[in-house]
Amino acid sequence: MQDKLRQLFLAGVAACQASRVVAPALPARPRGRAIVVGAGKAAAAMAAAVEDAWGPPLEGVVVTRYGHGARTQFVEVVEAGHPLPDAHGAEAAQRALDLVCGLEPDDFVLALLSGGGSALWSAPPAPLTLKEKQAITEALVLSNAPIGEINCVRKHLSRIKGGRLAAAAHPARVLALAISDVVGDDPSVIASGPTVGDRTTQADARAILVRHGIALTANAERVLNDAAFESIKPDDARLKRAEHRIVARSADALAAAGDEAQHLGLDVIVLGVDIEGDARAIGRAHAEIARATQTKGRPLVLLSGGELTLKVRGRGRGGPNREYLLSLVRALDGAAGIWALACDSDGIDGNDEAAGAWIGPETLARARLLKLDPQKYGDANDAGGFFSALGKTVVTGPTRTNVNDFRAILIVP
């Protein structure tokens, strides 16, 4: 059953690879200069796909997470820190801004965006320092704030996000191709919307920080209270020649996994492509659904996507997908005939190098035999340690795409 679950996950990831989705979305080559910039865990793979489709002449620079690079000839690939921004990301953002400034109407900017772009394109406006922005980002990541709220703050502490890249490129034509990692596929949230107008405000960003109890330095206060630093709004004339296309999303991964499940003789129920909320609460809810669905009489799989969140209180390993599974396995309490897998589609769940994990009917009993207390592991935010000790970790390495979480519950009557 583990192999079947993994097969479904890999089918979903394969459907969202840049090599499949980028070329069909590209327009004809522009008459003027073709400049490629981008940020995200899939940015390097997307740049390679553009080179394969268009060939030279091309110029540009994209930034991706360490270890997520791809071989390119004409577009430079920079690797940088994620989820905490670092100097390499800040330098890459500045180079992207420099490349798109001073262009002509016949020039063309292709922005390649994917999950992780917000952290990787860090361009704090003076007087805010990179160190200060790192501290704010870390506090937000640990606060259980939804990604939309995190990105709202990020774009108001940036010189490239919130429509600013497209504004800098005006009057050139701008096309953003995005692999979406956000619930609802809102272009203004993906990589914090560097090419689209931003409806949120500095006041929204301040309210988010207050709600999560995050203190600001004097420099951050100045940036968030000075109207000169407000993001670009949707009616700004500099955005009229900017377009945005989503080339892959969570629904695509689940559709491909569903097709693969049917080939395996499984019925398919999609619980939702855009599920949000606390990982532990969703795990308990899905356990109830799995138990109720088991009465249907045929083997089936429950699929779901979206982005779960996690309040970090301990110092353990893991991320929302394994916290979800830890909650799920406790709620199932050894129920027969139910297996599950939960992984992040980018291959990285939380703060280590695992994509996620899997469970089966025997998991809880085996944990007890090994004296692994799931309650203690949960309290320590160490779901990664729990599943590692059981040999149930899923490791894929970087997938070079990112379409949110992937969850599958396989049920045999």
PyMOL commands that set and color helices and strands:
alter all, ss='L'
color gray80, all
select helices_A, chain A and resi 2-15+18-21+23-25+43-54+87-100+117-120+130-141+147-155+164-169+190-192+202-211+218-225+227-229+237-239+250-263+279-296+320-332+363-369+374-379+383-390
alter helices_A, ss='H'
color red, helices_A
select strands_A, chain A and resi 34-39+59-65+75-80+108-114+173-179+242-248+267-278+300-309+338-344+356-359+393-394+405-411
alter strands_A, ss='S'
color yellow, strands_A
deselect
rebuild
show_as cartoon
